[in-house]
Amino acid sequence: MTKATVRMNKTHIKIVVTVVAALLFIVHQWIRFDTIGLGLLFIAVLPWLSSFLQSAELPGGWKFQFDQVKEEQEKQKYEIERLKFLIEGFVSEDELKHLRKIHSKEPFLVKVDGTTRYFESELRRLRALGLVANPPGKGIRSLLINDGKERDVKEHFYITAKGEEYLRLRNDTTAA
């Protein structure tokens, strides 16, 4: 069914509910006027209130949740799930570890060895994404000099505002 057909069906249902409730109200008024009459009048108007109200609760525990609100909530839930997926997959687990270490107060010591090329590519990607930057005269070459000494990555790279925002968003998504 198309959206136009669904809307037309919903409109028809609203009209039927309103007409039936209004007719019952008129019949009821000929007999007597009381809270039942007011209830039927409320039911006659209720379908048209869906564009203004999210839900309605009647005495006796009757509750109406309007479709439009439910549809919007489902759409937002889907969008949130998509964004969460993208945020969590934006960087690899190793890149996330590096980003967190650069952000921490502790030193982030590295030594050039056989795994350095992977570390180098991860740092380059974090920098290309704008999550980290390097001060003038510092960077990957100065960090990865093969002289057997350990170096603190934080002397060669720092986390950017965008990187801090990403970590904040990432922490929010893992907590959810």
N, C-alpha and C positions, 0 to 999 in steps of 0.2 A: 504494500500500500504506500502511496505517496504521502508526503506530509500534508498536502492540501486535502486529500481524502480523509486522513485521520482527523484534521481540524474540522472538516465538514461533519464527520460522524460525531465528534464531541459536541459540536454546536447543535446537532439534531437531538442528542441526548439531553442537553441543557434545556432545549425547548420543550421536549416531552416531559421532563421532570417538572418544569415550571408550570406548564399547562395543567398537568394532572394535579399537582399540589394546589394550584389556584382554583381549579374546579372543586376539589375536595374542600377547600377553604370556603368557597361560596355556598356549597351545600351545607357545610357545617354551620355557617352563619345563619342560615334560615332556621336551623334547628335551635342553636344557642351560641353564645359568644363566651369563650373561656380560654385557658392556656393552650388547649389543643388547637384551637383556631390560630392562635399566634404562632404555635409551632409549625403548623402547616404553611402559614404565610412565610415563615423563615425558610422552610425547605424550598418553597417556590423561588425565593430570591437567592438561595445559597449557591446554585451553580454559576451565577453571574458574578459572584464575589471572588471567584478564583483568581482573577487578575489583580485583586487588591489584598487578599488574605492568603497566608500560607496553609493554614488549617483552621478548622472550626470544631469546637467540642460542645456537644449538646448535653443537657441533663440526662443522667442515666448511663453515662460513660460512652456515648456515641461520639466517635471522632472521625473527621474527614480530613485526609491529607490530599491536597490538590495535586493533580498530575503534573502541572506545569512546574511546580516547585521540585517534585521528585525528579523530573527529567533534567532540570538544571543542576540538581545535586549530583546526579549520575554523570552528567557531562563534566562537571568540575572534578569529580572523583577520578574520572578517566584522564583528564588533563594533568592532575596532580601526580598520578601514577606515571604518566609519560615523562614529566619533568624530573621526578625522582629517579627514574631509570637513566635519563640523560646525565643528571648530576653525578650519579654513582659510577657511570661508565666514562666520564669525561677524561679521567686519568687512570692509569693502571695502578694496581696495588703498590708496586714498588715506587712509582712516582708519588703516590700519596704518602708513603713512608718518608721519602726524601723531603717532601713539602712540609710535613709535620715536624721533622727533625730541624729543618731550616727555621721553622717558626718557633721552636722550643728555646728555652733559655740555656740548655745544655750544649756543650760543644758537639760538632758533627764532624768527627775525625774520619779521614779516608786515607788509604795508601794505594798507590798504583800497583795493580796486579792483573791477572788474567781476566777478571770480570770488569775491568775498568771501561772497556768499550761500551758495555751495556749501560753502565752508570753514566757515562758521557752522553749517550743518546737520550737517556731519560732527562738529564739536566738540560740538554738542548731543547727538548720538547717542552719542558716546563717553562723555559725562557721564551720559546716561540709562542706559547699560549699566554704569555704575559703574567704568569703566576709568580715567577721569580725574575730578578734582574741582577746585574753585576755592577759594582762600582767601577768608575773609570780606571783603566790599567789592570783590572782584575777580570777573571773569567775562567773558562775551561782550561785554556793553555797554562795559565799560571797555577791553577789548582792541580792539574794532572802531570806535573813535571815528574819524570821517573828518576828520582834520586834516592829512593828508599826511605824518605821521610814521610811521616803522617802530616796531613794538613787539615785545617778546620775549614770545612766547606763555607761556613758563615763569614769567613774573611773574604771570600770570593763571590758569594751570592747572598742576596737578601730577599725576603718575601715581599711582594708588592701588595698594595691595597686590594687588588683583584684577587691575589692569592689568599689573603686573609678572609675576604668575602667568600671565596670558594670553600675554605675550610669551615667557615661558619655554616654555610648551606649544607655542606657534606655532613657535619655533625648533627644538624637538624634532621636530615633525612635518615641517618642511621638510628637516631633516637625514636623516630616515628614508627 
